[in-house]
Amino acid sequence: MGYLVLTRREGEKVTLRVQPGTDADDLLAQLLLDGITLTLKGIEAGRTKIAIEAPDDLQILRAELEEA
């Protein structure tokens, strides 16, 4: 499981995608066992810290990186 903390402002997005070449059955089994955990770590000055714990076979992308 991977762990990432992001800071987001209101309206900003985070996308979870399956990594290319991932075995779908293995990923589904891991998701059924562990799921995906989102934890709000704090809110300050209009920003929210979000901790994401997800299988390594998922990419976690900020919207601004998707558009690049």
C-alpha positions as CSV (number, residue, x, y, z in Angstrom):
1,M,0.0,0.0,0.0
2,G,1.2,3.5,-0.9
3,Y,0.7,6.6,1.3
4,L,0.6,10.1,0.0
5,V,-0.4,13.4,1.6
6,L,-1.7,16.2,-0.6
7,T,-2.8,19.7,0.1
8,R,-5.9,20.8,-1.9
9,R,-7.9,24.0,-2.1
10,E,-11.6,24.1,-2.6
11,G,-12.5,22.8,-6.1
12,E,-9.2,21.2,-6.8
13,K,-9.3,17.5,-7.9
14,V,-7.4,14.3,-7.2
15,T,-7.7,11.4,-9.7
16,L,-7.0,7.7,-8.9
17,R,-6.1,5.6,-12.0
18,V,-5.0,2.1,-12.6
19,Q,-1.3,1.9,-13.5
20,P,-0.7,0.6,-17.0
21,G,0.1,-3.1,-17.0
22,T,-1.7,-3.8,-13.7
23,D,-3.3,-7.2,-13.3
24,A,-7.0,-6.3,-12.8
25,D,-7.7,-9.4,-10.7
26,D,-4.8,-8.8,-8.4
27,L,-5.8,-5.1,-7.9
28,L,-9.5,-6.0,-7.3
29,A,-8.5,-8.6,-4.7
30,Q,-6.3,-6.0,-2.9
31,L,-9.1,-3.4,-3.1
32,L,-11.6,-5.9,-1.6
33,L,-9.2,-6.7,1.2
34,D,-7.7,-3.3,2.0
35,G,-9.9,-0.7,0.2
36,I,-8.7,2.9,-0.2
37,T,-8.4,5.1,2.8
38,L,-8.8,8.9,2.7
39,T,-8.0,10.9,5.9
40,L,-8.5,14.6,6.3
41,K,-5.3,15.7,8.2
42,G,-6.3,19.3,8.7
43,I,-7.9,22.4,7.3
44,E,-6.0,25.7,7.4
45,A,-6.3,29.0,5.5
46,G,-8.6,27.5,2.9
47,R,-6.5,24.4,2.3
48,T,-7.1,20.8,3.3
49,K,-4.5,18.2,3.8
50,I,-5.7,14.8,2.6
51,A,-3.8,11.6,3.3
52,I,-4.5,8.8,0.7
53,E,-3.6,5.2,1.4
54,A,-4.1,3.0,-1.7
55,P,-2.7,0.0,-3.5
56,D,0.6,0.7,-5.3
57,D,-1.1,-0.2,-8.6
58,L,-3.1,3.0,-8.5
59,Q,-1.7,6.3,-9.6
60,I,-2.8,9.3,-7.5
61,L,-2.7,12.4,-9.7
62,R,-3.4,16.1,-8.9
63,A,-5.6,17.6,-11.7
64,E,-2.8,20.0,-12.7
65,L,-0.5,17.1,-13.5
66,E,-3.2,15.4,-15.6
67,E,-3.5,18.5,-17.8
68,A,0.3,18.7,-18.4
